[in-house]
């Protein structure tokens, strides 16, 4: 059980650091703009899902708390 708690702590710390570093997830979608017979036109649009810094901070803090709790046992 102790090793499982430490793995979860390390994963939370990693997620927190990555979330604070990137502050969002960007992805590209293709949308159909025009379709006339055999002629098709598409446009690529980038969309971003923002990650609030508080989310990264909470994940980081939770990971540290779990790491300390796992080390004490």
C-alpha positions in Angstrom: 0.0 0.0 0.0 2.9 2.3 0.7 4.3 2.0 -2.8 0.9 2.6 -4.3 0.6 5.8 -2.3 4.1 7.0 -3.4 3.3 6.3 -7.1 0.1 8.3 -6.9 2.0 11.1 -5.2 4.7 11.2 -7.9 2.0 11.2 -10.6 0.2 14.1 -9.0 3.4 16.1 -8.6 4.2 15.5 -12.3 0.7 16.5 -13.4 1.0 19.6 -11.3 4.3 20.7 -12.7 3.2 20.0 -16.3 -0.1 21.9 -15.7 1.8 24.9 -14.3 4.3 24.9 -17.1 1.9 24.6 -20.1 -1.3 26.3 -18.7 -3.4 24.7 -21.4 -4.0 21.9 -23.9 -4.0 22.9 -27.6 -5.4 20.8 -30.4 -6.3 21.3 -34.0 -9.6 20.5 -35.7 -10.6 20.5 -39.4 -13.9 22.2 -40.3 -15.6 22.0 -43.7 -15.9 25.5 -45.0 -17.2 24.9 -48.5 -18.6 21.9 -50.5 -19.8 22.5 -54.0 -20.0 19.3 -56.0 -16.6 17.7 -56.1 -14.9 20.8 -54.7 -14.3 20.8 -51.0 -12.5 23.4 -48.8 -11.5 22.8 -45.2 -9.9 25.1 -42.6 -7.8 24.0 -39.7 -8.5 25.8 -36.4 -6.5 25.6 -33.2 -8.5 25.4 -30.0 -7.2 25.6 -26.5 -8.5 24.2 -23.3 -7.2 26.4 -20.6 -5.9 24.9 -17.3 -6.2 27.3 -14.4 -3.0 27.6 -12.3 -4.9 26.7 -9.2 -5.5 23.3 -10.6 -1.8 22.7 -11.1 -1.1 24.1 -7.7 -3.6 21.8 -6.0 -2.3 18.7 -7.8 1.2 19.7 -6.8 0.3 20.3 -3.2 -1.8 17.1 -3.0 1.2 15.1 -4.4 3.5 16.6 -1.8 1.1 15.8 1.0 0.7 12.2 -0.2 4.5 11.9 -0.5 5.0 13.1 3.1 2.2 10.9 4.4 3.7 7.9 2.6 7.2 8.6 3.9 5.9 8.7 7.5 4.3 5.3 7.4 
